[in-house]
Amino acid sequence: MPDTAYRFIIADDHPLFRGALRQTLETQYPDARIDEAGTLEDVTARLEDDGDVDLILLDLTMPGMRGFSGLMYLRAQYAGVPVVIVSANEEAQAIRRCVEFGASGFIPKSHGIEVIREAISSVMAGNMWTPPDVDLGADDGAGDLVQRLATLTPQQVRVLMMLSEGLLNKQIAYELSVSEATVKAHVSAILQKLGVESRTQAVIAASKIEAGQWQMGQEADDSAASSA
């Protein structure tokens, strides 16, 4: 495919880092179209305007992301658009989780320009790229929960994100421009898919797989069990 057909979205809330990534892409693919976004909402707006995107370079911690839920939403809503995470979080667990939720690669921000170029080239060739020293096969005990979360529809992911923010059904209905009955149906489906009985349990389950919070979630459960 010629460079002129390539379109990238750089999604990061730090303008200086977006600029550095843009320069890297412009050197590597001089004829490509490159869009920038500073929030998850910006990313979705660009995709809604034109979904013909070859690659999204996505930061895990920009506004609207909330752990891995932003990645989950993009992969569910725009399954045909590859996403590579570019993050300052270099924990093996976070890298494995991103791959489990459908990322085409994970590039630590600490890596040099040449490595970033190599990683992007590899993904554009149809490969998966992660740091070579990361064991993607390790099991942290969250596999079943990850699989359950991966079955959520895009709208259910959005509802779960809003539940995690503490929004009430009527507030979620207003934000999504749907009826409260529709929101209740989504919440019921979420509870069933996650195998939990309440909104609170669903939020706790979601928090367990957020970047760096799996062990915190485990500790919270252990503490609650011991005090019960």
N, C-alpha and C positions, 0 to 999 in steps of 0.2 A: 504494500500500500504506500503511495507517495506521501511525503510529509504534508502536502497541502490538504490531505484528507484528515489529518490528525486534529483533534480538539481536546484540550486539557482543561480541567478546573483545578485550580490551586485553592484549597480550603483551609485557611489558617487565620487566626485573629491577630497575628503579629505581622504588620506590613513589611518590616525589614526581612523577615524570613520568607514571606511571599515573594518579595523582590529577588531574593537569592535563588529561590526555586525557579522563578520565571527566567532569570538569566541562564540558569543551567539548562532549562528546556529550550530556550531560544537558541542556545549554542548547539544543542543536540538535534533540534528539529526547527530549523530557521523559518520554515514556511507554515508552521502550525499556528492554529488559533488558540490563544490562552486566555481563559477567564479567571478572575479572582473572586473569592468569597470570604467573608469574615465571620459568618455565622451559618449554622445549619439551615436556617430559613433562607439565607442568600443562595445556598447550594440548591435547595429544592426549587427556588424561584427560577434559577438558570436552567435547571433540568425541565421544568414545566414549560419554559419558553422555547427550549430546543433540547430534546433528549438525545440528540445524536452526539454523544460524548464518548471518546475513546478511553479516557482514564481520569479518575478523580484522585488527587493527592490530598488526603484528609487527615487533619489533626484531631487527636482524640479529645482534647480539652477545650476546644473553642466553644463559645456560647451556643447553647441548644443541644449539645451532644449528650450530656449526662451519661457518663460511663460508656458502655458499648451500645446503648440504645440507639444512638444516631446512626451508627454503622448498621445495626440490625434493620432500622427503618429504610435506609438507602438500598440495602441489598434486597429487601422485600419489595419495595415500591419500584425500584429500577434495576431489576435483576440482570438486565443485559449490559449494564455499565460497570466495568471493573473498578474496584476501589483499592488503593494502596494506602495504608496508614503510614504517616510520617510523624513520629512522636518522640518526645523527650523521655517517655516512659520506656525503659529498656528491659523491664522485668520479663523473664521467659514466660511467666504465666500470662501476662498481658498479650504477648506476641501470639501464644498458642490460642488464646481466646479469640483474638481478631481473625485468625485463620479459621477457627471453628464457626465463626459467624459470617464467613464468606469473603473475607478480604483476599485479594490476589497477591498481597505481599505486605511486608512490614519493614520500614526503613527507619532506624534510629536517627534522630536529628544530629547526634554526635559524629556520625560517619562523614567522611570527607566527600568532596564533590565527585571525585572519580568513582567512588563506591556507589553514590546516589545515581550517577549516570548509568553505571553497569546494572544496577537494580531496575531502573526504569526500562532500560533496553530489554532486559530479560522478561519483564512483565509484558511489554509491548509485543514481544515475540510469542506470547502465549504461555509463558512459564510462571510458576510461583517463585517469589523471592523473599527469603527471610535471612537474618544473620546466620552464617554457616555454623556457628557454635551453639545454636539454640536447639534443644531437643524437643521437637514438636510432638513426639509420641508419649511424653510423660503424662501421667494421670494424677490430677489433683482432687479427684473425687466429685467434680462438678459436671461430669459428662451427661448424666441424665437430665439435669436441670437445663444445661445448654441446649440439648436436643428438644426439650419441651419449649423453651423460649424461641427456638428457631422455627417452630410451627405457627407462631403468631402471624396474623396478617398485618399488612402495613398500618391499617387503622387501629388494630388491637395494640400494636407497638406504641402508637401515638397515645392511645388511651392509658396504657401502662405508664408511659413517661409522665403524663399529667397526674395520674394517681400518685406517682412518686414525688411529685411537686406539691402534693396535698390538696389538689383541686377537688371540689365537689362535683357530683354528676351534672348539676345544672351549669356549672362553670365550664366543664368539659364540653357539654352540649353546645354552649355558646361559642367556644373556641373552634369547634369542628363544624359548626352550622348544621347540627343534626338535632333530633329530639332527645329528650331525656330517656325515653323508652329505648332508643337505639343505643345510647351509652350503657344503659343497664344490660342490654343484650350483649354488648361487647365485654362488659365486666364479667358477666356470667361465663362467657366463652373463655375468657382469660383464666378465671379460677379453675375451670374444668381442665384446660390444657396444661396448667401448671400443677394440677393436683393439690390445690389448696382450698381452704374453706372461707377465707375472708379477704377483703381488700388489703388489710394490713399484712397478712401473710404473703400476698402477691407482691407487695412492695418490698418486703424483706427478701423474698426470693430474687427479685430483680437486683437488689442492692448487692447480693452475694457475688454477682458476676461483673460488677462494675470494677474498673481498673483499680487494683490494689486493695479491694475491699472484701475479697473472698474470705480471708482469714478473719477479718473483723466480723463478718456475718456469722461465721462458725462460732466465734467466741460469744457473740450475742445470744445465739441459740443455746449454747452450753450453759451460759449464765442463767437464761430464762428457765431452762430445764432444771437446774440445780435449786432454783428458788421456788419452783412450783410445788 
